[in-house]
Amino acid sequence: MYKNIMVPVDLAHESRLEKALATAADLGRHYGAEIHLVGVTGVQPGAVAHTPEEYKRALEEFANRLSREKGVGFHAHAEVSHDPAVELDKIIERKSEEIGVDLVIMASHVPGFVDHFVRSNAGYLVEHSSISVFVVRG
Amino acid sequence: MTDNVDISIEEAPDAIETDYEIGQDNITPFGLDIHNPVFMISSISIVAFVILTLMFQDSASEFFVWLRNFLTQNFDWFFLSAGNIFVLFCIVLMISPLGKIRLGGPDAEPDYSYMGWFAMLFAAGMGIGLMFFGVSEPISHFNSSLGGAAMEGGARSDWAPLGAAAGDTEAARNLGMAATIYHWALHPWAIYAVVALSLAFFSYNRGLPLTLRSSFYPLLGERVWGWWGHVIDTVAVFATLFGLATSLGFGTQQALAGMNYLFGWSTGDFAKVLLIAVITAIALISVLRGLDGGVKLLSEVNIAMAALLLVFVMLIGPTGDIFSAIVSGGLAYAREIIPLSMPFGREDTNFSQGWTSFYWAWWISWSPFVGMFIARVSRGRSVREFIFCVIIIPTIVCILWMGVFGGTAISQVVADASAAVKDAPLELKLFEMLQPLPLATFTSFLGIILVLVFFITSSDSGSLVIDTITAGGKTSAPVAQRVFWCTFEGVVAAVLLLVGGATALTALQAMAVSTGFPFTIVLLAMCVSLYLGLRETQKMQGG
């Protein structure tokens, strides 16, 4: 049913991703699908990497490690943004179309105080994209 | 407090080795991502300052104005010398082999095109000031120069620059232009360049977080992550927020005066609050659209409109006079820059202390804001290219701008000593200058729009910068934080204007300008730090 599954990842909060990644790996094995990790970085030094190049290498290593551990093909797609906090939603939407994914699996949190004012990333994709979205609550 | 992916990645060879992890001191209440304690200390102390200033308005105003005057008058030599050091330092870097170093490493490519980059530099750096002072300052210096030097009790009592030019219209025009350009060209931009270049270099090349404290790493070492750094960052937030909020407060009054002049609109309290609310609301939309869709787009639109106004006035104004103002004004600047920048032995104390020293303190108090913003958008430029574009090009643009607007205004005053532009209040001088020219309604309207959009871009870029500092240098923190700072700035401006009026605004603006003094010391240290850092990188790149 699914050929390409996308998982948006925030490398600074890897522990919050575990459940979503495990779900993606199970579905990937079940349907024989490839899994695409999409990570967005700014050009300024951040918690994960000091430069965009470093970030790309980190995401690639992360994908390789998951491929080995989970026995499914994980691919890395690092995107550089001038303003990640704002552009994240649109980049995820654009990448989902570029890669041609048929399912997006997103780690999300239980809605909290701030979510009343700012929509979650998963919320944006559900409203704007025709692709199926699987929201995994941590 | 992050749980990073535990994989070793190869860092750039000249990355600074520190155990500090970006964001390690951040806390995440309500899903926000803020630095502890910089966020809390700065926001609480800003509120406390606003309340205290409003409770004791008169004494606060008296004290901060006294402090500002005390600093700019007694340390005029210090401000002027520091200004010269910044210019020389930048020029030396530009022509030395260190100029080859590229921000972001040898293979980095520029994030923005020249036009987009330049539009943002200008909009953040001085857009709003050029609108108000482009007309008024040349006239002030022209008039005082023409009036000649006056002695009183052994000291100069006039406000003319240097030896003045009593009764000589041509000489007064040139001296007026030279003095104005001096305050707006190489020196202020060198101040911005020092801060921006340090921040950009230590972030993009050396891997430190994009926040003020990082540029002190070579001098303070690991201590920059502790209280030393907290103090530097907090004072930067303080200076930026109060600088922005007070100029938004004053600017609202000025823009309303312009609208009252043009359309007869009210200038009452309701109109003031409404205008602040409208500016803040549009700035919020711009904030939510992000850097590229918001502040960059607005900056480009505004610079295009400013260029249109410039060319328009050049063509419909006294074109011949304008060209001679540009050429002889520029030449006079080149001729007088050394005497004007002499830190010692000045006779024209009113000018050198009341104008130059005040301006330097003012530019320096803005430099954390403008420098942070310029750094944010300058990755991929070489040091040489950076300095050329941040100092030399703005200098040329300033000579053009002052030549067109100041030159036209001076011509009007020369032709008719009772010209309306001469005695009009500061906020109306631009419109009085445009009034006798053709299509005055159109050009004045364009002027008002330019002023408003420059306020919107500075409100947006200001909240971007304050958010980055209060998030410990993280640029990916939730947008809600920028929304908070943008709203906060509007609220502070409105409260100061409504409850305190001009007294409270004057008090806090004087306080913001006074931070220029400690920051001058900070900037001098930054020069040393930046030089050491660049040398290390040069050695590692085999230079």
Interface residues (C-beta under 8 A of the other chain):
Chain A: L11 A12 H13 E14 S15 T41 G42 V43 Q44 P45 G46 A47 V48 A49 H50 T51 E53 E54 R57 A58 E61 F62 R65 H82 D83 P84 A85 V86 E87 H109 G112 F113 V114 D115 F117 V118
Chain B: T2 D3 N4 V5 I7 I9 E10 E11 A12 A15 E21 I22 G23 Q24 F30 G31 L32 G104 G105 D111 S203 Y204 G207 L208 P209 L210 L288 R289 G290 L291 D292 G293 R376 R379 G473 K474 T475 S476 A477 P478 V479 A480 R482 V483
